[in-house]
């Protein structure tokens, strides 16, 4: 379906009533929009019956302020427009809703805290590519009269009511909020009543990811041996098989709660992160180690995973974060890959734990990987990230539009999967991107256009 980018102009004039819109004549002819009878004008969930009047003036689409206000439109915004002859509907959009965890009115220019810059970037991308985005939190639910309360950025942040969007981008940052009855009811309603899309609709946990990917034979090459942790016998078996073993909280993030167990001639060493840094304990036997950490393991479900001998930079482990997103054709593609070098005296590379970012090329150049293996390693990372995103999408029924795929390269140059994040941070690669609109943000808008059929 052909879509055209347009600009909305609103007028307070008695010559333009709320049942009439004026559209550039060239667009009327290109899209075969009838002018001899009413058509349906649709923006998000809202529809209005209007008569289309062609005009030779270059202004794209003019309407009365009353009509614009009833649809939640503002003067000067840029949208896409298409016409569906079968339903005689002229659609403008896409209208994108971003669900955020909370909104603060204490700092008017930063209503979403550290995510505010990303939200403004999405708004700017809509202005350039065609579309409108607003932001809402679970506090703004439920839907009322086909409208949602939300926040929009137009020179400054303001709150208003908007139609139910064509698609919802889930950026909730806690599982508790995501699993609340309000949010789950919204997701059901958006999908069934309004036939809109919700992407990144849920958090993934580590056990679910590895179980799903093991169903795809071609992906097993990337998977370290990994199981849902059950008991001491499992720990003993894995520690007998591997000199290093990791215990990871199934629902953890930012490296929190990861336990690293290593075996040596003097016993077993246990490393784990605390708020003040890394702690190391040594035990003469594995049973004594298990007794010391069993209470911690009972509080949360854990995944036990084979330890890997990763490439490093002066003893600091290196891993890689690939951002894989669906593009304007609805296909997975790798948007970016960055290298992450762990902080000193740490075994996780997360920025929150003192890690630092660098390019893939620089990370490999600074590593202890053989120089003649580095170019191949970079290609392996790209191939693995894409294959894992496609495979996970095939195996898990929920809808995802982007995934953060954490990968590693071992000292033999083999690529491994560490974990997959369905709510990848929008700040991890800021230091490597200097343009105002990052490719990742542009791709989010383009995929939203694809979902909304613009």
Secondary structure, DSSP 8 states (H G I E B T S, - for coil): ---EEEEEEEE--TTS-TTEEEEEHHHHHHHT--SSS-EEEEETTEEEEEEEEEESSS--EEEEHHHHHHHT--TT-EEEEEEETTTTEEEEE-EEEEEES---SSSTT-TTGGGHHHHHHHHHHHHHHS-EEEEEEGGG-S-BTTEEEEEEESSSEEEEEEE--SEEEE----HHHHTSHHHHHHHHHHHHTS--EEES-S---HHHHHHHHTTSGGGGGGB--EEE---HHHHHHHHHH-SEEEEEETT--TTTT-EEEEEETTEEEEEEEETTEEEEEEESSHHHHHHHHHHHHHHS-EEEEE---B-EETTEEEEEEEEEEE-TTS-EEEEEEEEEE--TT-S---GGGT-EEEEHHHHHHHSSS-GGGHHHHHHHHHHHHHHHHHHHHHH--S--SEEEEEEEEBTTS-EEEEEEESS--SSTTGGG--SSS-HHHHHHHHHHHHHTT-
